[in-house]
Amino acid sequence: MPLSPISRLLLLFTAIVPPAARCQTQTISLPAGTPLAVQIDQHLPMRVGQPIRAELIYPVYADNKLVLPEKTVLKGTVTNLHSNHSRRVSSRLRGDFTPFYIPVVRFDGILLSNGTTVPITTNAATDGAPIYRLVAPPPRKGGLIHRQFDSGIQVLRDQLAYFTAPGKRDRFTQLLYTQLPYHPQRIEKGTAWIVETAEPLSISPQVASASVPASKSDDPSTWIINAYLTDKLSSATSQSGQIIHATVAEPIYNPDHTIAVPEGATLIGAVTQAKPARRFGRAGALHFDFRQLVLPNGKTQNVQAAVTGADSAVGQNLAMNSEGQVKPKPQDKIIVPMLLIALAVSPLHEDHDDGDLELFRKNAGASNSIGVVGFIIGTASGSANISAGFGAYGAALSLYNRWIKRGSEVSFARDTRIIVQTTPRRAAVLKPTSR
């Protein structure tokens, strides 16, 4: 039976046009509510209307396929500035009257690898901060004294890193700024936000063409799972036994490329310890784990899981122990207050051979505890009592913050990225399904 002209044209099109080109009309849908973790790579002015160019920190998957690779660029804008009340109060006690703000950002476009921009609608984000990855260290050996010694060494290393780590020149400049009664504010390099898509988003295959497994598991009985917390957790408000959830962010593949843990599966667990912060510098503590894995098809697998990593804002200064418990890093409660006390009393100890330069040095060292304002007043007055008064005020603030005020809480926002090491228990290994 002879072919019609239309049929011959279709056969010719099939033979000539490559399969990839024939699939250009296909799209992958990114559902609403998908978390996108983005980060800026440069300092930006703190102002409304400031354009934001951020990169994805982690790849984004949908239906177990890569939709947006890591470092994909998102474009947005600072839409508003909220008053940072707590920082303002803390800074004004030290003579810094800068009106600190928290930027409100919203993203509206994704820059694809081919140069085109796909419109996107996200929720507004106000919790931007540089982040770092908490990692559970190996179990510590030795008794209480040995562990306390290790903690002291770690505090010393953290303090030395402030002066030796990359970017020390910029940190020193910002430290000088804090001595001024007013200084410009900026959005710090490395600031990250986690935003959620407000509407479903369709992505063409040119972005989602990669199908390389996100993670492989050589041991079919153990999986290292990247997930997002579905619930907000805090040592101040969470309760021991509280049920929590996390959503698997990247599929886990078996050595034969079949899926062991699909993207979109749900981890179900509980808070095992929630200890709120208390007075006299006693910090809060938080511990949680997961016990079940629920697949998108509803099948449930019992698991034994431990949290081995989590993202945290730099300002929180958190640390994770080998058992997954998270607490604020220990503060230096001795050296800094003692140094400030020594500087405060130095103007009151005048030797007979002290010259004008030595008296100026003592007054400057004591009065500089609250920045340039105290320095100018203390040195201009030439009074040892006034300089010592400023020094005592600074030492009292340091003692209050380290020994008297309520300690820091431990909190994780919704959509915080976590790493969970999971092993099935009391059941057969989860049977993978081919895709």
C-alpha positions in Angstrom: 0.0 0.0 0.0 1.7 3.3 -1.1 2.4 5.9 1.6 0.6 9.2 1.5 2.7 12.4 1.0 2.1 13.4 4.7 3.4 9.9 5.9 6.5 10.3 3.7 7.2 13.7 5.2 6.9 12.3 8.7 9.3 9.4 7.9 11.7 11.9 6.4 11.5 14.1 9.6 12.1 11.1 11.8 15.2 10.1 9.8 16.8 13.5 9.6 16.0 15.2 12.9 18.0 13.8 15.9 16.1 12.3 18.8 17.3 15.0 21.2 15.9 17.7 18.9 12.5 15.9 18.7 12.3 16.0 22.6 12.7 19.8 22.9 9.0 20.2 23.5 9.2 17.9 26.5 9.4 19.5 29.9 9.9 18.4 33.5 7.7 20.0 36.1 9.2 21.3 39.3 6.4 21.3 41.9 5.4 24.3 44.0 7.1 24.3 47.4 10.4 23.0 46.1 13.2 24.5 48.3 16.0 26.3 46.5 19.2 27.1 48.5 21.1 30.0 46.9 24.2 32.0 47.9 25.8 35.2 46.7 29.5 35.4 45.9 30.2 39.0 46.5 29.3 41.8 49.0 26.3 43.9 48.0 24.9 47.2 49.2 22.1 47.1 51.8 19.4 49.0 49.9 15.9 48.4 48.5 16.0 47.6 44.8 19.4 46.1 44.9 19.7 43.3 42.2 20.7 39.9 43.6 22.6 37.3 41.6 22.8 34.1 43.5 23.9 30.5 42.7 22.3 27.3 43.7 24.3 25.6 46.5 22.8 22.2 45.8 21.3 20.6 42.6 17.6 20.3 42.3 15.8 17.0 41.3 12.3 16.2 40.3 11.0 12.8 39.4 14.5 11.5 40.1 16.0 13.5 37.3 18.3 16.5 37.5 16.4 19.7 36.9 18.7 22.4 38.0 22.4 21.7 38.4 24.5 23.1 41.2 25.6 26.8 40.6 22.6 27.6 38.4 22.1 31.3 38.6 18.9 32.8 40.1 18.1 36.5 39.7 16.3 38.5 42.3 15.9 41.8 44.1 15.9 43.3 47.6 12.3 44.2 48.0 12.3 45.6 51.5 14.5 46.2 54.6 13.3 45.1 58.1 14.8 46.6 61.3 17.2 44.2 63.0 16.1 45.1 66.5 18.2 42.7 68.5 21.4 43.7 66.7 20.6 47.4 67.1 20.2 47.0 70.9 23.4 45.0 71.3 25.4 47.4 69.2 24.1 50.5 70.9 25.2 49.2 74.2 28.7 49.3 72.7 28.5 52.8 71.2 27.5 51.7 67.7 24.4 53.5 66.5 24.2 52.0 63.0 20.6 51.3 62.0 21.0 47.6 61.2 18.6 46.0 58.7 17.6 42.6 57.5 17.1 42.4 53.7 13.9 40.9 52.2 14.7 39.2 48.9 12.6 37.6 46.2 13.8 35.8 43.1 12.0 36.0 39.8 14.3 34.4 37.2 16.5 31.4 36.5 19.4 31.9 34.1 19.9 28.8 32.0 23.1 27.5 30.6 22.1 28.6 27.1 21.7 32.2 28.2 17.9 32.3 28.4 16.0 33.3 31.5 13.0 31.3 32.8 10.6 33.3 35.0 10.1 31.9 38.5 8.0 32.9 41.4 9.3 32.3 44.9 8.3 33.3 48.4 10.1 36.2 50.1 13.1 35.3 52.3 14.4 37.3 55.3 16.6 34.7 57.0 19.7 35.3 54.9 23.1 34.5 56.6 26.4 32.9 55.6 26.1 29.2 56.2 28.6 26.4 57.0 28.2 22.6 57.2 28.0 21.0 60.7 29.8 17.6 60.6 29.7 15.0 63.3 33.3 14.3 64.3 34.6 10.9 65.3 33.9 9.8 68.9 36.1 11.5 71.4 38.4 9.4 73.5 39.5 10.0 77.1 37.8 11.3 80.2 36.2 14.5 81.2 39.4 16.4 81.6 40.7 15.3 78.2 37.5 16.3 76.5 37.5 19.8 78.2 41.1 20.2 77.1 40.1 19.4 73.5 37.2 21.9 73.7 39.7 24.6 74.9 42.0 23.9 72.1 39.2 24.1 69.6 38.2 27.5 71.0 41.7 28.7 70.6 41.8 27.5 67.0 38.6 29.3 66.2 40.0 32.5 67.6 43.2 32.1 65.7 41.3 31.4 62.5 39.8 34.9 62.7 43.2 36.3 62.1 44.7 33.7 59.8 41.9 32.3 57.6 41.4 33.7 54.1 39.7 37.1 54.0 41.4 38.4 57.2 42.0 41.8 55.7 38.3 42.4 55.1 37.5 41.0 58.6 40.0 43.4 60.1 38.4 46.3 58.2 34.9 45.3 59.4 36.3 45.1 63.0 37.5 48.7 62.7 34.1 49.7 61.4 32.5 48.3 64.6 34.5 50.8 66.6 32.8 53.7 64.8 29.4 55.1 66.1 28.0 54.8 62.6 29.2 52.8 59.5 27.8 51.6 56.3 26.0 48.2 56.2 26.2 45.6 53.5 24.9 42.2 52.6 27.8 39.9 53.3 29.5 37.8 50.7 28.4 34.2 51.2 24.9 35.1 52.5 22.5 32.3 51.7 18.7 32.1 51.5 16.4 29.1 51.2 13.4 30.0 49.1 10.5 27.9 47.9 8.9 27.9 44.5 5.4 29.5 44.8 4.1 28.0 41.6 4.9 24.9 39.5 7.8 25.4 37.1 8.4 23.6 33.8 12.0 23.2 32.7 13.0 22.1 29.3 15.3 19.1 28.7 18.3 21.3 27.9 18.5 21.9 31.7 17.2 18.5 32.8 19.0 16.3 30.3 21.6 15.1 32.8 20.5 11.8 34.3 23.7 11.0 36.2 22.9 9.5 39.6 23.1 12.0 42.4 24.6 9.5 44.8 25.6 5.9 44.6 25.5 3.4 47.4 28.1 0.6 47.2 26.6 -1.0 50.3 22.9 -1.7 49.6 22.2 -1.7 53.4 23.5 1.8 54.1 22.5 5.1 52.4 23.9 8.6 52.8 20.8 10.7 52.2 20.6 14.4 51.5 17.3 15.8 52.7 15.4 19.0 53.6 13.8 19.4 57.0 10.0 19.8 56.6 9.6 21.1 60.2 11.2 24.0 62.0 13.2 22.8 65.1 14.4 24.8 68.1 15.8 23.9 71.5 13.5 26.6 72.9 10.2 25.3 71.5 10.6 21.7 70.4 9.6 18.9 72.8 11.3 15.5 73.3 9.3 12.9 71.4 8.0 15.5 68.8 7.5 13.8 65.4 9.5 15.4 62.6 9.8 14.9 58.9 12.4 15.4 56.2 12.1 15.1 52.4 14.8 13.3 50.4 16.4 15.9 48.0 18.5 13.6 45.8 17.9 10.0 44.6 20.2 7.3 45.9 21.3 4.8 43.2 22.4 1.2 43.6 25.6 0.0 41.8 23.4 -1.4 39.0 21.9 2.1 38.5 18.5 1.1 39.9 17.0 3.5 42.5 17.3 2.5 46.1 15.9 5.7 47.7 13.9 7.9 45.3 13.8 11.7 45.5 10.7 12.9 47.3 10.6 10.1 49.8 9.9 11.1 53.4 12.0 10.4 56.4 10.0 10.3 59.7 11.7 10.7 63.0 11.5 12.3 66.4 13.2 14.8 68.6 15.1 12.8 71.2 16.5 15.8 73.2 15.4 19.4 73.4 17.1 21.4 76.1 16.2 25.1 76.2 18.9 27.7 77.0 19.0 29.0 80.6 20.4 31.8 82.6 24.1 32.0 83.5 25.2 31.3 80.0 23.9 27.7 79.8 23.2 27.0 76.2 20.5 25.0 74.6 20.9 21.5 73.1 19.0 19.6 70.4 19.2 16.1 69.1 16.9 14.2 66.6 17.0 11.2 64.4 14.9 9.3 61.9 13.2 5.9 62.2 11.1 5.4 59.1 11.4 5.9 55.3 8.2 6.4 53.4 8.4 6.0 49.6 6.3 8.1 47.3 4.2 5.0 46.6 3.3 4.7 50.3 5.6 1.8 51.1 7.3 2.1 54.5 10.7 0.9 55.5 12.0 0.8 59.1 15.4 2.4 59.3 18.1 3.2 61.8 19.3 6.7 61.0 21.7 9.2 62.4 22.2 12.8 61.4 25.8 13.3 60.4 25.6 16.8 58.9 23.5 19.9 58.8 23.7 23.4 57.4 23.8 26.2 60.0 24.1 30.0 60.0 27.6 31.2 60.8 26.2 33.6 63.5 24.8 30.7 65.5 28.3 29.2 66.1 26.9 25.7 66.5 28.8 22.4 66.8 27.7 18.7 66.4 29.2 15.9 68.5 29.8 12.3 67.3 26.2 11.3 68.4 24.5 14.0 66.4 23.7 16.3 69.3 23.9 20.0 68.4 25.0 22.7 70.8 26.5 26.2 70.6 30.3 26.3 70.5 31.8 27.0 73.9 32.7 30.6 74.5 36.0 31.9 76.0 34.6 32.8 79.4 37.9 33.5 81.1 40.5 35.2 78.9 38.5 38.0 77.3 36.8 39.2 80.5 40.1 39.1 82.4 41.8 41.0 79.7 39.1 43.7 79.7 39.3 43.9 83.5 43.1 44.3 83.4 42.7 47.1 80.8 40.0 48.8 82.9 42.1 49.1 86.0 45.3 50.0 84.3 44.7 53.8 84.4 44.2 53.6 88.2 47.8 52.3 88.6 50.0 55.2 87.9 53.7 54.8 88.5 55.9 57.8 89.4 57.9 57.5 86.1 54.8 57.3 83.9 55.0 60.0 81.2 52.2 61.6 79.2 52.5 59.0 76.5 52.2 56.1 79.0 49.2 57.7 80.6 47.6 58.2 77.2 48.1 54.6 76.4 46.5 53.4 79.6 43.5 55.7 79.2 43.1 54.7 75.5 43.2 51.0 76.3 40.6 51.2 79.0 38.2 53.6 77.3 38.3 51.9 73.9 36.1 49.1 75.2 33.0 50.8 73.7 34.6 52.0 70.5 35.6 55.4 69.2 33.1 57.3 71.4 34.7 56.0 74.6 38.2 56.5 73.2 37.6 60.1 72.4 36.0 61.0 75.7 38.5 59.0 77.8 41.6 60.3 76.1 40.4 63.9 75.7 39.4 64.2 79.4 42.8 62.9 80.6 41.0 61.5 83.6 42.0 58.0 84.9 38.7 57.6 86.6 36.6 58.4 83.5 38.8 56.0 81.4 38.6 53.3 84.0 34.8 53.8 84.1 34.5 53.1 80.4 36.7 50.1 80.8 34.6 48.8 83.7 31.5 49.2 81.6 33.0 47.1 78.7 34.2 44.4 81.1 30.8 44.3 82.8 29.1 43.8 79.4 31.5 41.0 78.6 30.9 39.3 81.9 27.1 39.6 81.5 27.1 38.2 78.0 29.3 35.2 79.0 28.2 34.4 82.6 24.8 35.9 83.4 22.5 36.3 80.4 20.6 33.4 78.9 22.7 31.1 76.7 22.2 30.7 73.0 19.5 28.4 71.5 19.9 25.8 68.8 17.5 26.2 65.9 17.0 24.9 62.4 14.7 26.6 59.9 12.3 24.8 57.7 14.1 23.5 54.5 17.5 23.2 56.3 19.7 20.8 54.4 20.7 17.8 56.4 22.8 14.6 55.8 21.4 11.4 57.2 23.2 8.0 57.3 20.4 5.4 57.1 20.5 1.6 57.6 17.4 -0.6 57.3 16.5 -2.5 60.4 14.3 -5.4 61.3 13.3 -5.8 57.7 14.7 -6.9 54.3 16.7 -4.4 52.3 14.5 -2.0 50.4 13.9 -3.5 46.9 14.9 -0.9 44.2 12.7 -0.1 41.3 14.0 0.6 37.8 13.2 3.9 36.2 
